Amino acid sequence: MIKNTLAIACATLSLAAIASSAQAADKPLKSVGVTLGDLANPFFVAIAKGAESGAHKINPDAKVTVVSSKYDLNTQVGQIENFIANKVDMIVLNAADSKGVGPAVKKARKAGIVVVAVDVAAEGADVTVMSDNTMAGAQSCKFIADKLQGKGNVVIVNGPPVSAVMDRVTGCKSEFKKSPGIKILSDNQNAGGSRDGGMTTMSNLLAAHAKIDGVFAINDPTAIGAELAIRQAKRSDIKVITGVDGAPDAERALKDSKSLFAASPAQDPYGMAAESVAIGYQVMNGHPPANSIKLLPVKLITRENVADYKGWVPAN
């Protein structure tokens, strides 16, 4: 009788263990859709490759599809709808419009797809992984304020209406407010986050304002474009330009003693994207993080420390 009871108990435990093991088995990551702002920007190329690396670390055979919205909301909504139709397991989303993309995100999640916002917030996403953009803007503009000794005319070359850009501008203004002698001449011109846009917008600002001492651009491509405009206009009043990203072009500019570009809070787009996929995979398997927003610190890169800067993680 005792032997029979033990046998039944052991069998019950074995079945329970098998069931538990089946429940614990992770869902496979077969496909990931990635929609980014602008693949002409090396920052987004690094994000794309980071997402691919993160997915292939989980499953070497995972299919990763990368597309560019070029900051157009309608284009991005169409891309998300294609991902839904193709039944991807996860969408890594760099929103063209943080709020406007909300309905498409909701539709994707309703279809059982995990949506991870990367670099900028996206309304309704499961999780968000991004740099501390308020910190980035504050670091960049504190550098300008210090360089100008708390007095001078500045312009903010703005960008697309996404959370990262808005947070950078907020952080920037918080620093400028600490210096009553700093006057913001312009803060609402959208240069589109690109070099060409930075050049065009800065040209317009130069025409509108006879004296500008400092320029904060919301990313490095914009800042590089702004400097090109200043050089072409042969303006000598501008003393300092800063951006955000720690991009390869910014690194080169910082190593050029003749460049007006003087500082950039560095991000890690490759690592950010790889981590986004890893966290998204945890969500897929029922293990969401305690905090749905993960902020990554940035480090200010200047001429004084650029020699020690290792740049963005090589995407290979």
C-alpha positions in Angstrom: 0.0 0.0 0.0 2.8 2.4 0.9 4.7 1.5 -2.3 1.6 2.2 -4.4 1.1 5.6 -2.6 4.7 6.6 -3.2 4.4 5.6 -6.9 1.3 7.7 -7.4 2.9 10.6 -5.6 6.1 10.3 -7.7 4.0 10.1 -10.9 2.0 13.2 -9.9 5.2 15.1 -9.1 6.7 14.1 -12.5 3.6 15.3 -14.4 3.6 18.6 -12.4 7.3 19.1 -13.2 6.6 18.5 -17.0 3.7 20.9 -17.0 5.8 23.5 -15.1 8.6 23.1 -17.5 6.3 23.5 -20.5 4.8 26.7 -18.9 8.3 28.0 -18.2 9.5 27.5 -21.8 10.2 30.8 -23.4 8.3 31.8 -26.5 10.5 31.8 -29.6 11.5 35.2 -31.1 11.0 34.5 -34.8 10.6 38.0 -36.2 11.2 41.7 -35.3 10.0 44.8 -37.1 12.1 47.9 -36.6 10.9 51.4 -37.8 13.3 54.3 -37.3 13.5 58.0 -37.9 16.1 58.4 -40.7 18.6 55.8 -41.8 20.6 58.5 -43.5 21.6 59.4 -39.9 24.4 57.1 -38.5 22.7 57.2 -35.1 19.7 55.2 -36.5 22.0 52.9 -38.5 23.6 52.0 -35.1 20.2 51.5 -33.6 19.2 49.2 -36.4 22.4 47.1 -36.0 22.0 47.0 -32.2 18.4 45.7 -32.6 19.6 43.0 -35.1 22.4 42.0 -32.6 19.9 41.8 -29.7 17.5 39.7 -31.7 20.2 37.3 -33.0 21.5 36.9 -29.5 18.1 35.4 -28.6 17.6 33.5 -31.8 20.4 33.5 -34.5 17.7 32.8 -37.1 15.3 35.6 -36.1 14.2 37.7 -39.0 14.8 41.4 -38.5 13.2 43.9 -40.9 14.4 47.5 -40.6 12.6 50.4 -42.3 12.8 54.2 -42.2 9.8 56.5 -41.6 11.9 59.6 -42.5 10.0 61.2 -39.6 6.7 60.9 -41.4 3.8 59.7 -39.2 1.7 58.3 -42.0 4.6 56.4 -43.4 5.3 54.9 -40.0 1.7 54.0 -39.4 1.8 52.1 -42.7 5.0 50.3 -41.6 3.4 49.2 -38.3 0.4 47.9 -40.2 2.7 45.9 -42.4 4.4 44.5 -39.4 1.0 43.5 -37.9 0.0 41.8 -41.2 3.3 39.9 -41.3 2.7 38.8 -37.7 6.0 39.9 -36.2 6.6 39.0 -32.6 8.0 42.4 -31.6 8.2 45.9 -32.9 11.1 48.2 -32.0 9.7 51.7 -32.6 11.5 55.0 -32.9 8.4 57.2 -33.1 8.0 59.9 -35.8 5.4 61.5 -33.5 5.2 60.3 -29.9 1.5 60.8 -29.5 0.3 60.5 -33.1 1.6 56.9 -33.3 -0.5 55.9 -30.3 -3.4 54.3 -32.3 -1.1 52.2 -34.4 0.7 51.0 -31.3 -2.6 50.1 -29.7 -3.5 48.1 -32.8 -0.2 46.2 -32.7 -0.5 45.3 -29.0 -4.1 44.2 -29.6 -2.7 41.8 -32.2 -0.4 40.3 -29.5 2.8 42.1 -30.6 5.1 43.6 -28.0 6.0 47.2 -28.8 9.2 48.6 -27.5 9.9 52.3 -27.9 13.5 53.1 -28.4 15.3 56.5 -28.2 11.9 58.4 -27.9 8.7 57.6 -26.1 5.7 56.3 -28.0 2.2 56.5 -26.5 0.9 53.0 -25.5 4.2 51.1 -25.9 4.9 48.2 -23.5 8.2 49.6 -22.5 10.5 52.5 -23.4 14.3 52.5 -23.5 16.0 55.8 -24.1 18.8 58.1 -23.0 18.0 60.7 -20.3 17.4 63.4 -22.8 16.6 66.1 -20.3 20.1 65.5 -18.8 21.5 65.7 -22.4 19.9 69.0 -23.1 21.0 70.4 -19.7 24.6 69.2 -20.1 24.8 70.7 -23.6 23.4 74.1 -22.6 25.3 74.4 -19.3 28.4 74.1 -21.5 27.2 77.0 -23.6 26.2 79.1 -20.6 29.6 78.5 -19.0 31.4 79.3 -22.2 29.6 82.6 -22.5 30.1 83.3 -18.8 26.3 83.6 -18.4 25.7 86.3 -20.9 24.8 86.4 -24.6 22.3 85.7 -27.3 21.6 82.1 -28.1 19.4 80.1 -30.5 18.0 76.6 -30.1 17.8 74.8 -33.4 14.8 72.5 -32.7 13.6 69.3 -34.3 10.8 66.8 -34.8 7.9 66.7 -32.2 9.1 63.6 -30.4 9.8 63.2 -26.7 13.6 63.0 -27.0 13.7 66.4 -28.7 11.2 68.1 -26.4 13.1 66.7 -23.4 16.4 68.0 -24.7 14.9 71.5 -25.2 13.4 71.4 -21.7 16.7 70.5 -20.2 18.5 73.1 -22.2 16.1 75.9 -21.2 16.4 74.9 -17.5 20.1 75.7 -17.7 19.7 78.9 -19.6 17.2 80.1 -17.0 19.9 79.9 -14.4 21.7 82.7 -16.3 19.6 85.9 -16.5 22.1 87.3 -18.9 21.3 84.6 -21.5 18.7 85.6 -24.1 17.0 82.9 -26.2 16.4 84.5 -29.6 14.7 81.5 -31.2 13.6 78.0 -30.0 10.8 76.9 -32.3 12.5 76.3 -35.7 12.2 72.6 -36.7 15.3 71.6 -38.7 14.1 68.0 -39.1 17.0 66.5 -37.2 19.3 66.5 -40.3 22.4 68.2 -41.5 20.6 69.8 -44.5 17.8 71.0 -42.2 20.3 72.4 -39.7 22.1 74.3 -42.5 18.9 75.8 -43.9 17.4 76.6 -40.5 20.6 78.2 -39.3 20.9 80.3 -42.5 17.4 81.7 -41.8 18.3 82.4 -38.2 21.5 84.2 -39.2 19.5 86.4 -41.6 17.0 87.2 -38.8 19.5 88.0 -36.0 22.5 90.2 -36.3 24.3 88.9 -33.2 24.2 85.3 -32.0 26.7 84.1 -29.5 25.8 80.4 -29.0 23.9 77.7 -30.8 22.3 74.6 -29.3 21.2 72.0 -31.8 19.0 69.1 -30.8 21.3 66.5 -32.4 24.8 66.4 -33.9 23.8 66.3 -37.6 21.8 69.5 -37.0 24.7 71.1 -35.3 27.1 70.2 -38.1 24.7 71.7 -40.6 24.4 74.8 -38.5 28.2 75.3 -38.5 28.3 74.9 -42.3 25.7 77.7 -42.6 27.8 79.9 -40.2 30.9 79.3 -42.2 29.2 80.1 -45.5 27.8 83.3 -44.1 31.2 84.2 -42.8 29.8 85.2 -39.4 32.3 85.7 -36.7 30.0 86.5 -33.8 29.1 82.8 -32.9 31.4 81.5 -30.2 30.1 78.0 -29.6 27.9 75.3 -31.0 26.8 72.2 -29.1 24.6 69.2 -30.1 23.6 65.8 -28.7 24.6 62.2 -29.6 28.4 61.8 -29.6 28.1 60.9 -33.3 31.2 60.2 -35.5 30.9 63.6 -37.2 30.8 65.3 -33.8 33.8 63.4 -32.7 35.7 64.5 -35.8 34.6 68.1 -35.2 35.7 68.1 -31.6 39.2 67.0 -32.7 39.3 70.0 -35.1 40.6 73.0 -33.2 39.1 75.3 -35.8 35.5 74.0 -35.4 32.9 76.0 -33.5 31.4 72.6 -32.4 32.5 72.2 -28.8 30.4 69.7 -26.9 28.0 66.8 -27.3 26.4 64.5 -24.6 27.1 61.0 -26.0 24.5 58.3 -26.3 25.0 54.6 -27.0 22.5 53.8 -29.8 23.8 50.3 -30.5 23.6 49.2 -26.8 20.3 51.0 -26.3 18.7 49.0 -29.1 20.1 45.7 -28.1 18.8 46.3 -24.6 15.4 47.2 -26.0 15.1 43.9 -27.7 16.2 42.0 -24.6 13.6 43.8 -22.4 11.0 43.3 -25.1 11.7 39.6 -25.1 11.2 39.5 -21.3 7.8 41.2 -21.8 6.9 38.6 -24.5 7.4 35.9 -21.9 5.4 37.5 -19.1 8.2 39.3 -17.3 7.8 43.0 -17.8 10.2 45.3 -15.9 9.1 47.0 -12.7 9.4 50.4 -14.4 8.2 50.7 -18.0 10.6 53.5 -18.8 14.4 52.9 -18.6 16.5 56.0 -18.8 20.2 55.6 -19.8 22.8 58.2 -18.7 24.7 60.4 -21.1 28.3 61.7 -20.9 29.4 65.1 -22.1 32.1 64.9 -24.7 34.3 67.9 -25.2 37.7 68.8 -26.7 39.2 68.1 -23.3 38.1 64.4 -23.2 37.4 63.4 -26.8 40.7 61.7 -27.0 39.4 59.1 -24.5 36.0 58.8 -26.1 35.5 55.3 -27.6 32.6 56.3 -29.8 29.5 54.3 -30.5 29.9 50.5 -30.2 31.1 49.1 -33.5 28.1 47.4 -35.2 29.8 44.2 -36.3 
